[in-house]
């Protein structure tokens, strides 16, 4: 899964393309669908993945992928005690 910035940026791009094609009502849905399919085919890591990949060549710039914090052993023990599934 991606991060919030990537999802937000991707949504803005899709909505922007949809709004740009407002005058072409007959082709709006077709172009929108093709845009989504092309993004999924050629950018499988998403918009932010493309941005991160293109910025890797810049010296001195460190780009990290956000990580999801994991539960500690104590938190897992408490969750099991209260009948919550482990995550």
C-alpha positions in Angstrom: 0.0 0.0 0.0 1.0 3.6 -0.6 1.1 6.6 1.6 -1.3 9.4 2.1 0.7 11.9 -0.1 0.6 9.4 -3.0 -3.1 8.7 -2.7 -3.9 12.4 -2.5 -1.7 13.4 -5.4 -3.1 10.5 -7.5 -6.7 11.6 -6.8 -5.8 15.2 -7.7 -4.4 14.0 -11.0 -7.4 11.9 -11.9 -9.9 14.6 -10.9 -7.8 17.2 -12.8 -7.9 15.1 -16.0 -11.6 14.5 -15.5 -12.2 18.3 -15.2 -10.0 19.1 -18.2 -12.2 16.9 -20.3 -15.5 18.4 -19.1 -16.1 19.9 -22.6 -15.7 16.6 -24.3 -18.7 14.9 -22.7 -18.9 12.1 -25.2 -15.3 11.1 -24.6 -14.8 12.0 -21.0 -15.5 8.6 -19.5 -13.4 6.8 -22.2 -10.4 9.1 -21.7 -10.7 8.9 -17.9 -10.9 5.1 -18.0 -7.9 4.9 -20.3 -5.9 7.2 -18.1 -6.6 5.1 -15.0 -5.6 1.9 -16.9 -2.4 3.4 -18.2 -1.5 4.7 -14.8 -2.0 1.2 -13.3 0.0 -0.4 -16.1 3.0 1.9 -16.4 3.2 3.2 -12.8 2.6 0.2 -10.6 4.3 1.8 -7.6 2.0 4.8 -8.0 2.6 8.5 -8.5 4.8 8.8 -5.4 6.8 5.8 -6.5 7.5 7.5 -9.8 8.6 10.7 -8.0 10.8 8.8 -5.6 12.4 6.9 -8.4 13.1 10.0 -10.4 14.7 11.8 -7.4 17.1 8.9 -6.5 19.7 10.4 -8.8 19.9 13.7 -6.9 23.0 13.7 -4.7 22.4 14.5 -1.0 18.7 13.9 -1.2 17.4 11.1 1.0 14.0 9.7 0.2 12.4 7.2 2.5 9.3 5.2 2.4 7.0 5.6 5.5 6.7 2.5 7.6 3.8 1.3 9.6 4.6 1.0 13.3 4.3 -2.5 14.6 2.7 -3.4 18.0 5.1 -4.1 20.8 5.0 -7.5 22.5 3.2 -6.0 25.5 0.6 -4.4 23.2 0.1 -7.8 21.5 -0.3 -9.5 24.8 -2.9 -7.0 25.9 -4.8 -7.3 22.6 -4.9 -11.2 22.9 -6.2 -10.8 26.5 -9.1 -8.7 25.3 -9.9 -10.9 22.3 -8.6 -8.6 19.5 -7.0 -10.3 16.5 -3.2 -9.8 16.1 -2.1 -7.3 13.5 
